[in-house]
Amino acid sequence: MPAFEFVRSSYSGGNAGQECVEIARNIPGTVAVRDSKKTRGPVLRFAASVWGPFHDGVRAGTLR
Protein backbone atom coordinates (compact mmCIF):
# COMPACT_ATOMS: atom_id res chain seq x y z
CA MET A 1 0.00 0.00 0.00
CA PRO A 2 1.40 3.43 -0.89
CA ALA A 3 2.17 5.83 1.95
CA PHE A 4 -0.27 8.59 2.76
CA GLU A 5 0.83 12.03 1.60
CA PHE A 6 -0.49 14.40 4.25
CA VAL A 7 -1.07 18.13 3.81
CA ARG A 8 -2.02 20.56 6.53
CA SER A 9 -5.60 21.79 6.49
CA SER A 10 -5.98 25.33 5.17
CA TYR A 11 -8.07 26.03 8.29
CA SER A 12 -5.18 25.20 10.62
CA GLY A 13 -3.20 28.08 12.07
CA GLY A 14 0.52 28.48 11.51
CA ASN A 15 1.49 28.72 15.19
CA ALA A 16 2.97 25.73 17.00
CA GLY A 17 0.67 24.22 19.60
CA GLN A 18 -2.57 25.10 17.85
CA GLU A 19 -5.18 22.52 16.96
CA CYS A 20 -4.17 21.37 13.48
CA VAL A 21 -5.05 18.45 11.28
CA GLU A 22 -3.42 16.99 8.21
CA ILE A 23 -5.40 15.26 5.49
CA ALA A 24 -4.26 12.75 2.86
CA ARG A 25 -6.32 12.08 -0.27
CA ASN A 26 -3.70 10.37 -2.42
CA ILE A 27 -5.05 6.82 -1.92
CA PRO A 28 -8.10 6.20 -4.14
CA GLY A 29 -11.31 5.76 -2.16
CA THR A 30 -9.71 6.79 1.14
CA VAL A 31 -9.30 9.99 3.14
CA ALA A 32 -6.85 9.85 6.06
CA VAL A 33 -6.68 12.39 8.89
CA ARG A 34 -4.08 12.87 11.63
CA ASP A 35 -3.02 15.40 14.26
CA SER A 36 -0.22 17.53 12.84
CA LYS A 37 1.47 17.67 16.26
CA LYS A 38 1.53 13.86 16.58
CA THR A 39 2.51 12.67 13.12
CA ARG A 40 3.48 9.24 14.49
CA GLY A 41 0.16 8.95 16.30
CA PRO A 42 -3.08 7.37 15.14
CA VAL A 43 -4.52 7.97 11.68
CA LEU A 44 -8.27 8.06 11.11
CA ARG A 45 -9.26 6.52 7.78
CA PHE A 46 -12.54 7.29 6.06
CA ALA A 47 -14.10 5.89 2.92
CA ALA A 48 -14.16 8.77 0.46
CA SER A 49 -17.95 8.36 0.18
CA VAL A 50 -18.48 9.23 3.87
CA TRP A 51 -15.82 11.95 4.16
CA GLY A 52 -18.04 14.68 2.67
CA PRO A 53 -20.97 14.15 5.06
CA PHE A 54 -18.59 13.82 8.03
CA HIS A 55 -16.72 17.01 7.08
CA ASP A 56 -19.99 18.89 6.54
CA GLY A 57 -21.27 17.74 9.96
CA VAL A 58 -18.11 18.90 11.70
CA ARG A 59 -18.24 22.30 10.01
CA ALA A 60 -21.93 22.72 10.83
CA GLY A 61 -21.42 21.65 14.46
CA THR A 62 -24.10 18.98 14.18
CA LEU A 63 -21.93 16.01 15.23
CA ARG A 64 -21.95 15.11 18.90
C-alpha atoms as an extended CHARMM CRD file, in Angstrom:
* protein
*
        64  EXT
         1         1  MET       CA              0.0000000000        0.0000000000        0.0000000000  PROA      1               0.0000000000
         2         2  PRO       CA              1.3990000000        3.4330000000       -0.8860000000  PROA      2               0.0000000000
         3         3  ALA       CA              2.1690000000        5.8330000000        1.9480000000  PROA      3               0.0000000000
         4         4  PHE       CA             -0.2720000000        8.5890000000        2.7590000000  PROA      4               0.0000000000
         5         5  GLU       CA              0.8260000000       12.0340000000        1.5980000000  PROA      5               0.0000000000
         6         6  PHE       CA             -0.4930000000       14.3990000000        4.2550000000  PROA      6               0.0000000000
         7         7  VAL       CA             -1.0660000000       18.1250000000        3.8090000000  PROA      7               0.0000000000
         8         8  ARG       CA             -2.0240000000       20.5620000000        6.5340000000  PROA      8               0.0000000000
         9         9  SER       CA             -5.5950000000       21.7940000000        6.4930000000  PROA      9               0.0000000000
        10        10  SER       CA             -5.9840000000       25.3280000000        5.1700000000  PROA      10              0.0000000000
        11        11  TYR       CA             -8.0660000000       26.0280000000        8.2860000000  PROA      11              0.0000000000
        12        12  SER       CA             -5.1760000000       25.2040000000       10.6240000000  PROA      12              0.0000000000
        13        13  GLY       CA             -3.1970000000       28.0800000000       12.0700000000  PROA      13              0.0000000000
        14        14  GLY       CA              0.5230000000       28.4750000000       11.5140000000  PROA      14              0.0000000000
        15        15  ASN       CA              1.4910000000       28.7210000000       15.1880000000  PROA      15              0.0000000000
        16        16  ALA       CA              2.9690000000       25.7330000000       17.0000000000  PROA      16              0.0000000000
        17        17  GLY       CA              0.6710000000       24.2230000000       19.5990000000  PROA      17              0.0000000000
        18        18  GLN       CA             -2.5680000000       25.1030000000       17.8520000000  PROA      18              0.0000000000
        19        19  GLU       CA             -5.1820000000       22.5180000000       16.9560000000  PROA      19              0.0000000000
        20        20  CYS       CA             -4.1720000000       21.3740000000       13.4770000000  PROA      20              0.0000000000
        21        21  VAL       CA             -5.0550000000       18.4490000000       11.2810000000  PROA      21              0.0000000000
        22        22  GLU       CA             -3.4220000000       16.9890000000        8.2140000000  PROA      22              0.0000000000
        23        23  ILE       CA             -5.3970000000       15.2570000000        5.4860000000  PROA      23              0.0000000000
        24        24  ALA       CA             -4.2630000000       12.7500000000        2.8600000000  PROA      24              0.0000000000
        25        25  ARG       CA             -6.3200000000       12.0810000000       -0.2700000000  PROA      25              0.0000000000
        26        26  ASN       CA             -3.7020000000       10.3730000000       -2.4240000000  PROA      26              0.0000000000
        27        27  ILE       CA             -5.0530000000        6.8240000000       -1.9200000000  PROA      27              0.0000000000
        28        28  PRO       CA             -8.1030000000        6.1990000000       -4.1440000000  PROA      28              0.0000000000
        29        29  GLY       CA            -11.3150000000        5.7630000000       -2.1620000000  PROA      29              0.0000000000
        30        30  THR       CA             -9.7090000000        6.7900000000        1.1450000000  PROA      30              0.0000000000
        31        31  VAL       CA             -9.3030000000        9.9890000000        3.1400000000  PROA      31              0.0000000000
        32        32  ALA       CA             -6.8520000000        9.8520000000        6.0600000000  PROA      32              0.0000000000
        33        33  VAL       CA             -6.6800000000       12.3930000000        8.8940000000  PROA      33              0.0000000000
        34        34  ARG       CA             -4.0810000000       12.8680000000       11.6350000000  PROA      34              0.0000000000
        35        35  ASP       CA             -3.0190000000       15.3990000000       14.2580000000  PROA      35              0.0000000000
        36        36  SER       CA             -0.2170000000       17.5330000000       12.8370000000  PROA      36              0.0000000000
        37        37  LYS       CA              1.4750000000       17.6690000000       16.2580000000  PROA      37              0.0000000000
        38        38  LYS       CA              1.5300000000       13.8610000000       16.5790000000  PROA      38              0.0000000000
        39        39  THR       CA              2.5100000000       12.6720000000       13.1250000000  PROA      39              0.0000000000
        40        40  ARG       CA              3.4750000000        9.2430000000       14.4900000000  PROA      40              0.0000000000
        41        41  GLY       CA              0.1610000000        8.9470000000       16.3050000000  PROA      41              0.0000000000
        42        42  PRO       CA             -3.0840000000        7.3710000000       15.1380000000  PROA      42              0.0000000000
        43        43  VAL       CA             -4.5170000000        7.9690000000       11.6770000000  PROA      43              0.0000000000
        44        44  LEU       CA             -8.2670000000        8.0610000000       11.1060000000  PROA      44              0.0000000000
        45        45  ARG       CA             -9.2610000000        6.5190000000        7.7770000000  PROA      45              0.0000000000
        46        46  PHE       CA            -12.5380000000        7.2930000000        6.0600000000  PROA      46              0.0000000000
        47        47  ALA       CA            -14.1010000000        5.8950000000        2.9240000000  PROA      47              0.0000000000
        48        48  ALA       CA            -14.1630000000        8.7660000000        0.4550000000  PROA      48              0.0000000000
        49        49  SER       CA            -17.9450000000        8.3570000000        0.1810000000  PROA      49              0.0000000000
        50        50  VAL       CA            -18.4800000000        9.2340000000        3.8700000000  PROA      50              0.0000000000
        51        51  TRP       CA            -15.8220000000       11.9540000000        4.1570000000  PROA      51              0.0000000000
        52        52  GLY       CA            -18.0380000000       14.6830000000        2.6660000000  PROA      52              0.0000000000
        53        53  PRO       CA            -20.9730000000       14.1500000000        5.0560000000  PROA      53              0.0000000000
        54        54  PHE       CA            -18.5860000000       13.8240000000        8.0270000000  PROA      54              0.0000000000
        55        55  HSD       CA            -16.7220000000       17.0100000000        7.0760000000  PROA      55              0.0000000000
        56        56  ASP       CA            -19.9890000000       18.8870000000        6.5400000000  PROA      56              0.0000000000
        57        57  GLY       CA            -21.2730000000       17.7430000000        9.9580000000  PROA      57              0.0000000000
        58        58  VAL       CA            -18.1060000000       18.9040000000       11.7010000000  PROA      58              0.0000000000
        59        59  ARG       CA            -18.2380000000       22.2960000000       10.0120000000  PROA      59              0.0000000000
        60        60  ALA       CA            -21.9260000000       22.7200000000       10.8300000000  PROA      60              0.0000000000
        61        61  GLY       CA            -21.4160000000       21.6490000000       14.4570000000  PROA      61              0.0000000000
        62        62  THR       CA            -24.0960000000       18.9810000000       14.1770000000  PROA      62              0.0000000000
        63        63  LEU       CA            -21.9310000000       16.0050000000       15.2280000000  PROA      63              0.0000000000
        64        64  ARG       CA            -21.9540000000       15.1120000000       18.8970000000  PROA      64              0.0000000000
